[in-house]
Structure formats: C-alpha cells, structure tokens
Amino acid sequence: MTILFYRKSDLPYGVFSNFSPHPIEVDGQTWPTVEHYYQAQKFAGMPDGERHMAEIRQASTAYDARKRGIDTTRPLRPDWDGARLDVMWKAVQAKFDAYADLAELLLSTGEEGIAENSPYDSFWGVGPNGDGENQFGRMLMRLRSALDQAKDQE
C-alpha cells in the first residue's frame, strides 16, 4: 500500500506537506514552513534576492509564500534547477529533526511507499496521471531510511 498525502489537512499524513505549520530553523534563520524556506531560496544570491527572501519569509501563509516564489517577474538564481533537490532536502531534514512526533510518524510508515498525491505537480508529486516523478515522496522515504538507521545506532 502506498501512503498518499497532499493537503496539510489530510490526516494523519498531511503533516508531511511543506505547507504544514511547522516552523524550521535553517542556517540560523527561522522560517514559518518548509514552503517558505524553499520558495525563498530561489532568489539566494540574486540582485534584490535578500529583499525577496525576506518578503517570502514574512508571508502570512505557505500558499502566499509559494505565490511569491513562482512570480515570473523575479529572476531565479541560475543554478536553481540543479539546487532545488538539495534545498528541499535541507529543509525537510530540518523539519523532521525539529519535531520528534513527525519523525516517529514517518518511521511508523515502515516500508510503505510514500507519495505526494498532487494532481498538479509531476516533479515533486505523482501529477495528474499518477505517473509523476514523486521526488518529494522519494525524499521522505530516503529520510525515513536515514532516521531508521540512526535509531538503530543509538
């Protein structure tokens, strides 16, 4: 059985969503959600990047942060396509390191597949036809494996 999640309200696994209200700390800065951090990193090192990043960090919701992050009038950092997986990994690790209950929930999924059931996103999720890359689900499974190995070494 594959565990599906998409919206932060999907129980019990909606907390895996980047939109879930779990603030994270990365590189000494606190971000309201993983989505806030991820969207802001698109502008790191760019002219006006610090301003855009601060604006995204202060966005009132994860949805608003996403909206600001996909604004096509703002140039993205040139290495974004190659950096986005590493950026997401860093944020997801920070989230699950900070919240033991989320790490336990992730571990409780055992060997099940995990899929972001996004009907829109074929890169991070399964997409409209269910045949997307599911990079986010795969990342969660990789993190689950790392958490499980760390637990075994305790």
Backbone as a chain_set.jsonl record, in Angstrom:
{"seq": "MTILFYRKSDLPYGVFSNFSPHPIEVDGQTWPTVEHYYQAQKFAGMPDGERHMAEIRQASTAYDARKRGIDTTRPLRPDWDGARLDVMWKAVQAKFDAYADLAELLLSTGEEGIAENSPYDSFWGVGPNGDGENQFGRMLMRLRSALDQAKDQE", "coords": {"N": [[0.842, -1.181, 0.0], [0.551, 2.212, -0.782], [1.264, 5.197, 0.882], [-0.55, 8.066, 0.748], [-0.481, 11.599, 0.527], [-1.352, 15.049, 0.49], [-2.678, 17.622, 0.979], [-2.244, 19.764, 3.839], [-4.167, 19.221, 5.671], [-4.838, 16.585, 5.388], [-5.348, 13.757, 7.153], [-3.592, 11.056, 8.737], [-1.287, 12.0, 7.638], [-0.907, 14.473, 6.47], [0.764, 16.238, 7.711], [3.198, 15.847, 6.606], [3.311, 17.509, 4.473], [4.718, 20.382, 2.854], [3.437, 22.658, 3.46], [2.524, 22.447, 5.997], [2.066, 23.735, 9.31], [4.754, 23.984, 10.635], [7.317, 25.473, 11.925], [10.704, 25.93, 10.848], [14.25, 25.869, 11.44], [16.936, 27.046, 9.68], [20.253, 27.467, 8.89], [20.529, 29.392, 10.92], [18.28, 30.986, 10.673], [14.785, 31.399, 11.18], [12.002, 29.913, 9.69], [8.6, 30.045, 8.702], [7.381, 27.797, 7.519], [8.322, 24.816, 5.682], [7.799, 25.336, 3.015], [7.965, 28.151, 2.838], [10.743, 28.515, 3.231], [11.818, 27.018, 1.069], [10.755, 28.322, -1.24], [11.875, 30.865, -0.938], [14.595, 30.387, -1.3], [14.991, 30.305, -3.981], [15.859, 32.734, -4.792], [18.273, 33.292, -3.669], [21.359, 34.91, -3.496], [20.842, 36.52, -5.667], [20.426, 39.715, -7.405], [18.612, 41.941, -5.465], [17.792, 39.777, -4.095], [17.934, 39.284, -1.284], [15.934, 40.958, -0.342], [13.655, 39.874, -1.603], [13.708, 37.337, -0.439], [13.312, 37.941, 2.279], [10.77, 39.022, 2.146], [9.297, 36.786, 1.356], [9.761, 35.097, 3.553], [8.307, 36.456, 5.443], [5.737, 36.153, 4.573], [2.257, 35.611, 5.079], [1.055, 33.107, 4.887], [1.787, 29.714, 3.841], [0.871, 29.258, 1.298], [0.808, 31.856, 0.266], [3.541, 32.402, 0.347], [4.422, 30.571, -1.575], [3.133, 31.626, -3.824], [4.498, 34.04, -4.114], [7.012, 33.035, -4.608], [6.784, 31.843, -7.094], [6.463, 33.883, -8.806], [6.877, 35.119, -11.877], [8.088, 37.462, -12.648], [10.339, 37.877, -11.258], [13.736, 37.197, -11.386], [15.143, 33.95, -11.173], [17.713, 32.287, -9.271], [20.562, 31.265, -11.124], [21.379, 28.594, -10.886], [19.21, 27.144, -10.047], [17.603, 24.916, -10.958], [19.371, 22.781, -10.643], [19.885, 22.967, -7.944], [17.565, 22.713, -6.452], [16.667, 20.219, -5.38], [18.552, 19.692, -3.36], [18.107, 21.915, -1.736], [15.474, 21.439, -0.886], [15.871, 19.015, 0.471], [17.49, 19.838, 2.623], [15.695, 21.486, 4.008], [13.587, 19.713, 4.632], [14.912, 17.835, 6.205], [15.55, 19.521, 8.368], [13.003, 20.039, 9.364], [12.04, 17.467, 10.195], [13.999, 16.798, 11.999], [13.543, 18.663, 13.968], [11.044, 18.09, 14.999], [10.081, 15.609, 16.83], [7.761, 14.058, 16.949], [6.848, 14.074, 14.327], [8.933, 12.771, 13.044], [8.66, 10.258, 14.232], [6.141, 9.545, 13.241], [6.758, 9.384, 10.523], [8.615, 7.279, 10.603], [6.866, 5.297, 11.429], [5.606, 4.533, 9.156], [6.885, 2.429, 8.101], [7.882, 0.176, 5.645], [6.346, 1.088, 3.626], [5.384, 2.626, 0.529], [5.583, 6.128, -0.161], [3.768, 8.854, -1.28], [3.426, 12.048, -2.691], [0.414, 13.206, -3.365], [-0.19, 15.031, -5.456], [-2.266, 16.588, -7.767], [-1.297, 18.263, -9.644], [1.486, 18.602, -9.801], [4.047, 17.094, -11.359], [6.685, 16.684, -10.888], [7.515, 16.982, -8.083], [5.403, 15.552, -7.049], [2.886, 12.998, -7.768], [1.447, 13.855, -9.906], [-1.08, 14.645, -12.466], [-1.766, 12.266, -13.794], [-0.849, 10.25, -12.234], [1.641, 9.242, -12.705], [3.883, 10.694, -12.134], [7.167, 11.953, -11.12], [7.403, 11.981, -8.337], [9.26, 13.107, -6.515], [9.258, 14.29, -3.975], [7.949, 12.448, -2.295], [9.743, 10.321, -2.603], [11.956, 11.486, -1.42], [11.1, 11.686, 1.233], [10.943, 8.965, 1.849], [13.64, 8.296, 1.668], [14.638, 9.859, 3.757], [13.28, 8.643, 5.86], [14.554, 6.155, 5.88], [17.147, 6.972, 6.618], [16.615, 8.011, 9.181], [15.77, 5.693, 10.435], [18.1, 4.133, 10.344], [19.757, 5.711, 11.971], [18.401, 5.49, 14.366], [18.77, 2.795, 14.909], [21.459, 2.819, 15.532], [21.607, 3.98, 17.979]], "CA": [[0.0, 0.0, 0.0], [1.287, 3.48, -0.806], [0.692, 6.251, 1.714], [-0.753, 9.272, -0.044], [-0.787, 12.844, 1.233], [-1.222, 16.231, -0.355], [-3.014, 18.81, 1.763], [-1.814, 19.702, 5.235], [-5.301, 18.743, 6.468], [-5.005, 15.14, 5.186], [-4.92, 13.063, 8.371], [-2.656, 11.731, 9.646], [-0.015, 12.263, 6.96], [-0.834, 15.831, 5.937], [1.886, 16.956, 8.342], [4.364, 15.707, 5.732], [3.233, 18.595, 3.494], [5.555, 21.565, 3.068], [2.556, 23.731, 3.912], [2.125, 22.225, 7.391], [2.566, 24.837, 10.146], [5.879, 23.553, 11.469], [8.475, 26.331, 11.663], [12.014, 25.279, 10.802], [15.412, 26.749, 11.515], [17.989, 26.668, 8.741], [21.339, 28.451, 8.836], [20.317, 30.448, 11.897], [17.053, 31.746, 10.434], [13.549, 30.652, 11.356], [11.056, 30.001, 8.573], [7.299, 29.559, 9.178], [7.122, 26.461, 6.965], [9.29, 24.363, 4.675], [7.476, 26.029, 1.761], [8.548, 29.497, 2.909], [12.187, 28.394, 3.017], [12.077, 26.529, -0.284], [10.453, 29.371, -2.224], [12.83, 31.968, -0.772], [15.926, 30.009, -1.771], [15.061, 30.531, -5.43], [16.413, 34.067, -5.032], [19.534, 33.438, -2.938], [22.486, 35.397, -4.283], [20.404, 37.331, -6.803], [20.17, 41.123, -7.094], [17.331, 42.061, -4.754], [17.467, 38.471, -3.522], [17.686, 39.375, 0.159], [14.614, 41.586, -0.165], [12.645, 38.875, -1.979], [13.726, 36.268, 0.559], [12.679, 38.456, 3.499], [9.342, 39.155, 1.841], [8.723, 35.436, 1.374], [9.796, 34.608, 4.935], [7.264, 37.154, 6.196], [4.413, 35.872, 4.001], [1.362, 35.17, 6.152], [0.727, 31.685, 4.731], [2.652, 28.974, 2.918], [0.335, 29.491, -0.042], [1.284, 33.178, -0.147], [4.978, 32.255, 0.09], [4.536, 29.899, -2.869], [2.72, 32.585, -4.849], [5.608, 34.982, -4.296], [8.146, 32.29, -5.145], [6.592, 31.489, -8.512], [6.278, 35.133, -9.538], [7.795, 35.06, -13.026], [8.761, 38.743, -12.893], [11.577, 37.873, -10.471], [14.667, 36.195, -11.919], [15.617, 32.915, -10.257], [19.153, 32.049, -9.296], [20.838, 30.483, -12.333], [21.595, 27.172, -10.61], [18.048, 26.656, -9.316], [17.191, 23.561, -11.353], [20.296, 21.826, -10.048], [19.96, 23.135, -6.486], [16.281, 22.599, -5.753], [16.566, 18.993, -4.584], [19.365, 19.884, -2.155], [17.412, 22.901, -0.904], [14.342, 20.759, -0.257], [16.405, 18.035, 1.419], [17.935, 20.575, 3.808], [14.502, 21.951, 4.722], [12.849, 18.556, 5.148], [15.712, 17.336, 7.334], [15.381, 20.453, 9.488], [11.651, 19.841, 9.905], [11.904, 16.195, 10.9], [14.924, 16.846, 13.136], [12.985, 19.548, 14.996], [9.761, 17.594, 15.511], [10.202, 14.165, 17.071], [6.495, 13.397, 16.632], [6.795, 13.886, 12.873], [9.905, 11.719, 12.727], [8.045, 8.985, 14.642], [5.084, 9.237, 12.272], [7.434, 8.946, 9.304], [9.144, 5.937, 10.874], [5.752, 4.356, 11.577], [5.14, 4.1, 7.832], [7.586, 1.18, 7.79], [8.438, 0.036, 4.295], [5.335, 1.515, 2.651], [5.688, 3.728, -0.365], [5.0, 7.415, 0.223], [3.608, 9.662, -2.486], [2.704, 13.314, -2.642], [-0.686, 12.972, -4.296], [-0.51, 16.296, -6.113], [-2.827, 16.436, -9.102], [-0.72, 19.303, -10.496], [2.944, 18.617, -9.853], [4.603, 15.804, -11.782], [8.065, 16.565, -10.423], [7.509, 16.685, -6.651], [4.323, 14.618, -6.741], [2.528, 11.982, -8.766], [0.871, 14.533, -11.05], [-2.477, 14.382, -12.818], [-1.972, 10.901, -14.291], [-0.316, 9.289, -11.275], [2.924, 8.7, -13.154], [4.913, 11.709, -11.927], [8.432, 11.524, -10.513], [7.224, 11.843, -6.89], [10.539, 13.404, -5.861], [9.066, 14.575, -2.555], [7.696, 11.163, -1.638], [11.01, 9.576, -2.593], [12.813, 12.137, -0.432], [10.621, 11.267, 2.553], [11.345, 7.569, 2.056], [15.087, 8.331, 1.923], [14.798, 10.381, 5.111], [12.816, 7.579, 6.762], [15.637, 5.181, 5.953], [18.232, 7.578, 7.403], [16.164, 8.066, 10.574], [15.74, 4.314, 10.925], [19.494, 3.739, 10.575], [20.243, 6.462, 13.134], [17.742, 4.905, 15.536], [19.433, 1.507, 15.152], [22.803, 3.063, 16.059], [21.517, 4.559, 19.334]], "C": [[0.891, 1.25, 0.0], [0.541, 4.502, 0.033], [0.646, 7.523, 0.884], [-1.02, 10.459, 0.874], [-0.683, 13.965, 0.213], [-1.475, 17.488, 0.473], [-2.566, 18.638, 3.211], [-2.918, 19.177, 6.137], [-5.562, 17.249, 6.293], [-4.463, 14.401, 6.408], [-4.575, 11.615, 8.086], [-1.42, 12.267, 8.938], [0.106, 13.649, 6.33], [0.294, 16.654, 6.537], [3.171, 16.803, 7.531], [4.433, 16.853, 4.718], [4.161, 19.745, 3.863], [4.75, 22.751, 3.574], [2.148, 23.556, 5.378], [2.776, 23.284, 8.28], [3.613, 24.377, 11.158], [7.084, 24.43, 11.137], [9.779, 25.532, 11.704], [13.101, 26.333, 10.976], [16.485, 26.195, 10.592], [18.997, 27.808, 8.693], [21.067, 29.659, 9.734], [19.082, 31.3, 11.691], [15.848, 30.838, 10.61], [12.605, 30.965, 10.205], [9.73, 29.41, 9.029], [6.942, 28.147, 8.711], [8.279, 26.081, 6.046], [9.054, 25.119, 3.37], [8.05, 27.435, 1.732], [10.047, 29.437, 2.582], [12.495, 28.032, 1.564], [11.866, 27.637, -1.321], [11.464, 30.509, -2.143], [14.19, 31.644, -1.373], [16.082, 30.159, -3.281], [15.789, 31.833, -5.762], [17.735, 34.313, -4.315], [20.647, 33.875, -3.891], [22.117, 36.265, -5.472], [20.31, 38.804, -6.399], [18.756, 41.235, -6.514], [16.912, 40.759, -4.075], [17.142, 38.53, -2.044], [16.309, 39.97, 0.434], [13.504, 40.589, -0.484], [12.557, 37.772, -0.928], [13.042, 36.714, 1.852], [11.168, 38.577, 3.308], [8.646, 37.791, 1.895], [8.7, 34.891, 2.798], [8.672, 35.232, 5.754], [5.863, 36.919, 5.638], [3.527, 35.227, 5.059], [0.987, 33.697, 6.069], [1.732, 31.028, 3.791], [2.181, 29.176, 1.48], [0.828, 30.838, -0.575], [2.785, 33.144, -0.446], [5.201, 31.611, -1.275], [4.209, 30.867, -4.006], [3.848, 33.575, -5.151], [6.82, 34.294, -4.932], [8.014, 31.93, -6.611], [6.299, 32.711, -9.376], [7.322, 35.217, -10.652], [8.462, 36.396, -13.346], [10.08, 38.838, -12.128], [12.522, 36.814, -11.038], [15.137, 35.23, -10.827], [17.134, 32.815, -10.319], [19.459, 31.075, -10.436], [21.007, 28.986, -12.097], [20.367, 26.495, -9.995], [17.647, 25.228, -9.694], [18.09, 22.5, -10.729], [20.314, 21.855, -8.528], [18.679, 22.757, -5.759], [16.117, 21.327, -4.928], [17.361, 19.119, -3.285], [18.709, 20.869, -1.192], [16.253, 22.231, -0.167], [14.825, 19.757, 0.787], [16.807, 18.718, 2.733], [16.737, 21.004, 4.658], [13.74, 20.797, 5.361], [13.601, 17.933, 6.325], [15.521, 18.222, 8.564], [14.024, 20.247, 10.16], [11.568, 18.57, 10.744], [12.9, 16.066, 12.054], [14.324, 17.646, 14.296], [11.739, 18.98, 15.67], [9.803, 16.078, 15.624], [8.915, 13.426, 16.723], [6.352, 13.157, 15.131], [7.758, 12.79, 12.44], [9.333, 10.355, 13.087], [6.936, 8.581, 13.68], [5.695, 8.738, 10.967], [7.987, 7.536, 9.481], [8.032, 4.896, 10.947], [5.206, 3.873, 10.235], [5.866, 2.848, 7.362], [8.201, 1.187, 6.408], [7.458, 0.49, 3.209], [5.893, 2.599, 1.73], [5.016, 4.988, 0.154], [4.931, 8.259, -1.038], [2.88, 10.957, -2.179], [1.663, 13.248, -3.756], [-1.141, 14.266, -4.969], [-1.083, 16.039, -7.497], [-2.199, 17.404, -10.114], [0.768, 19.128, -10.764], [3.497, 17.232, -10.168], [6.074, 15.648, -11.425], [8.085, 16.165, -8.947], [6.483, 15.62, -6.298], [4.069, 13.63, -7.855], [1.861, 12.59, -9.99], [-0.53, 14.074, -11.396], [-2.755, 12.945, -13.263], [-1.428, 9.829, -13.354], [1.032, 8.709, -11.651], [4.069, 9.717, -13.024], [6.134, 11.143, -11.218], [8.335, 11.304, -9.004], [8.535, 12.084, -6.129], [10.37, 13.658, -4.366], [8.786, 13.297, -1.776], [8.965, 10.334, -1.537], [11.969, 10.155, -1.553], [12.395, 11.735, 0.982], [11.005, 9.821, 2.845], [12.844, 7.47, 2.345], [15.368, 8.836, 3.34], [14.363, 9.335, 6.137], [13.911, 6.534, 6.958], [16.794, 5.706, 6.807], [17.859, 7.647, 8.886], [16.173, 6.681, 11.204], [17.158, 3.823, 11.231], [20.063, 4.437, 11.807], [19.655, 5.893, 14.424], [18.399, 3.579, 15.917], [20.805, 1.687, 15.792], [22.79, 3.651, 17.465], [21.775, 3.511, 20.387]], "O": [[1.883, 1.304, 0.727], [-0.675, 4.653, -0.094], [1.667, 7.995, 0.385], [-1.71, 10.326, 1.885], [-0.003, 13.834, -0.804], [-0.582, 18.317, 0.642], [-2.514, 17.526, 3.737], [-2.645, 18.734, 7.252], [-6.421, 16.695, 6.979], [-3.26, 14.419, 6.666], [-5.229, 10.996, 7.247], [-0.588, 12.922, 9.565], [1.127, 13.959, 5.717], [0.731, 17.645, 5.951], [4.128, 17.547, 7.743], [5.498, 17.132, 4.168], [4.362, 20.042, 5.041], [5.314, 23.733, 4.059], [1.491, 24.433, 5.94], [3.913, 23.686, 8.033], [3.382, 24.382, 12.367], [7.796, 24.16, 10.17], [9.931, 24.593, 12.485], [12.901, 27.516, 10.7], [16.889, 25.037, 10.703], [18.636, 28.966, 8.48], [21.339, 30.799, 9.358], [18.85, 32.242, 12.449], [15.878, 29.664, 10.242], [12.435, 32.116, 9.804], [9.725, 28.368, 9.685], [6.279, 27.398, 9.429], [9.105, 26.919, 5.684], [10.01, 25.502, 2.695], [8.57, 27.868, 0.703], [10.547, 30.208, 1.763], [13.33, 28.665, 0.918], [12.719, 27.853, -2.182], [11.864, 31.057, -3.17], [14.864, 32.531, -1.897], [17.201, 30.139, -3.793], [16.275, 32.011, -6.879], [18.26, 35.426, -4.351], [20.843, 33.283, -4.952], [22.999, 36.702, -6.212], [20.14, 39.122, -5.222], [17.815, 40.657, -7.058], [15.806, 40.656, -3.545], [16.185, 37.903, -1.591], [15.606, 39.529, 1.343], [12.534, 40.468, 0.264], [11.466, 37.327, -0.572], [12.28, 35.953, 2.449], [10.391, 38.268, 4.212], [7.539, 37.67, 2.419], [7.711, 34.281, 3.206], [8.144, 34.594, 6.664], [4.893, 37.441, 6.186], [3.988, 34.397, 5.842], [0.634, 33.096, 7.084], [2.436, 31.705, 3.043], [2.993, 29.256, 0.558], [1.221, 30.942, -1.737], [3.244, 33.789, -1.389], [6.06, 32.048, -2.041], [4.912, 30.922, -5.015], [4.109, 33.899, -6.309], [7.559, 34.908, -5.702], [9.016, 31.734, -7.299], [5.929, 32.58, -10.543], [8.513, 35.368, -10.383], [9.318, 36.456, -14.229], [10.85, 39.777, -12.331], [12.141, 35.649, -11.155], [15.48, 35.638, -9.717], [17.755, 33.213, -11.304], [18.682, 30.152, -10.681], [20.8, 28.19, -13.013], [20.475, 25.384, -9.476], [17.379, 24.415, -8.809], [17.614, 21.437, -10.332], [20.714, 20.881, -7.892], [18.712, 22.505, -4.555], [15.484, 21.362, -3.873], [16.893, 18.698, -2.228], [18.751, 20.679, 0.024], [16.073, 22.435, 1.033], [14.247, 19.662, 1.87], [16.497, 18.225, 3.817], [16.768, 20.895, 5.884], [13.299, 20.899, 6.506], [12.992, 17.55, 7.324], [15.351, 17.719, 9.675], [13.921, 20.279, 11.386], [11.081, 18.598, 11.874], [12.663, 15.301, 12.989], [14.569, 17.34, 15.463], [11.419, 19.357, 16.797], [9.59, 15.359, 14.648], [8.965, 12.289, 16.254], [5.793, 12.142, 14.715], [7.437, 11.978, 11.573], [9.499, 9.396, 12.333], [6.805, 7.405, 13.341], [5.203, 7.778, 10.375], [7.838, 6.694, 8.595], [8.234, 3.742, 10.569], [4.433, 2.917, 10.183], [5.504, 2.267, 6.339], [8.95, 2.097, 6.049], [7.71, 0.3, 2.019], [6.762, 3.38, 2.117], [3.993, 4.916, 0.835], [5.909, 8.369, -1.776], [1.855, 10.966, -1.498], [2.001, 13.235, -4.94], [-2.336, 14.552, -5.039], [-0.465, 15.353, -8.311], [-2.531, 17.368, -11.299], [1.251, 19.473, -11.842], [3.422, 16.318, -9.347], [6.65, 14.582, -11.64], [8.621, 15.112, -8.603], [6.677, 14.864, -5.346], [4.889, 13.438, -8.753], [1.72, 11.917, -11.011], [-1.104, 13.225, -10.714], [-3.88, 12.465, -13.118], [-1.533, 8.637, -13.643], [1.517, 7.787, -10.996], [5.086, 9.614, -13.71], [6.132, 9.996, -10.772], [9.105, 10.522, -8.446], [8.868, 11.34, -5.206], [11.236, 13.288, -3.573], [9.344, 13.098, -0.696], [9.23, 9.717, -0.506], [12.699, 9.419, -0.89], [13.248, 11.473, 1.831], [11.356, 9.493, 3.978], [13.268, 6.659, 3.167], [16.231, 8.301, 4.036], [15.014, 9.168, 7.168], [14.159, 6.087, 8.078], [17.352, 4.972, 7.622], [18.693, 7.374, 9.749], [16.542, 6.52, 12.368], [17.389, 3.176, 12.252], [20.774, 3.818, 12.598], [20.335, 5.825, 15.448], [18.565, 3.276, 17.098], [21.27, 0.807, 16.516], [23.845, 3.804, 18.081], [21.741, 3.812, 21.58]]}, "num_chains": 1, "name": "protein.A"}
